[in-house]
């Protein structure tokens, strides 16, 4: 069984430990630090916004998100810096998550 608990700190907060467990082996780290590169403004070109269409934006007044609603809100997604949209399953399905398409 694999498990990992990763906790990070924010500015002004004390560091926290990280413990990684795999079977009977366990490794504990007192502090995990990363120094990200400076934001150069170019990376925004690679941001993808994932959404659940049925709950994102209603374009026809039936209180269920749809493609019309998505089109009406593309400016919002663009303002966030995203250049692509990833739609979670939108086809009819027998489950709530939509990954088992019933008719494609």
TAFENLIN-V47723 format. One record per backbone hydrogen bond with DSSP energy under -1.0 kcal/mol. CO is the residue of the C=O (numbers start at 0). NH is the residue of the N-H. If there is no record, write none. Layout:
# TAFENLIN-V47723
CO/NH
CO/NH
This chain:
# TAFENLIN-V47723
0/22
2/20
9/12
17/28
18/4
19/26
20/2
21/24
24/21
26/19
28/17
41/44
42/45
43/46
46/82
48/85
50/87
51/54
52/55
53/64
56/65
65/69
66/70
67/71
69/72
70/73
72/76
73/77
74/78
75/79
76/81
77/80
83/48
85/50
91/101
